[in-house]
Amino acid sequence: MPEANLLKGELREKVGKSSTKLSRKEGKVPCIVYGDKIDPISININSISAWKLYNTGRMLTTLLDLELSNGDKMKVIPKEIQIDPVKDNIIHIDMLRLAEDARVSVEIQVNFIGEDDSPGIKSGGVLTVTRYTVELDCPALKIPESLDVDISTLNMGESVKLSDVNLPDDVNPVITDRDITIASVTAPVEEIEEEIVEEEGEEGEEGEEGEEGEEGAEGAEGDGEKTEEDSQDTKEENKE
């Protein structure tokens, strides 16, 4: 289980656009904390602290120990982050308050191991990744940091699915109606393109042969027609 990061926040008594704009001017990020059957609360956190968490690339899967200005403490996990499209800074965060027995659905990063030992990759294949993250249902206090997916035995054309991965205890896939393909070993694009070109070339040759045959048949028909006309002319000449 990953350790929770300490995050300090201050209660925001006033809500609304003017309040959030003022918070941002003061170098703070407005947040909403909700969940655990308790009324939502509005808080501000330091923008530098928020940006450091965001830059880890794991903010939405990071368990946080939130300590408020009134002394309240709680465990939370960020659920939604809003980024200013122009300034590229964090403008708002939604945080989910977690109970001891809570469960959450989170996207967990996938790490691939054993790539150098894969027979398919050794023979010239490439690893084609379908999922860089997978959505898992986890106990709130036991969120895995990442998943290690072993591809050391993959041959050319083979895939690894989520069912092939050993998940931590009490951690389950969110999608249960089908098995999810995470990655596969495929032939390089150049080889696939060459095969397509070769097939097109064969089809072209077959087409040319067919056209020549048709032309020959047309020629034969034409010769036959000419012979019939000549015969008719000869008959008419004989009659005369």
Helices and strands as residue ranges (DSSP letters): E 5-11, H 17-25, E 28-35, E 38-46, H 47-54, G 59-61, E 64-68, E 73-83, E 90-98, E 103-113, G 115-117, H 119-122, E 126-129, E 133-139, E 146-150, E 159-161, G 162-164, E 172-173, E 181-186, H 189-239
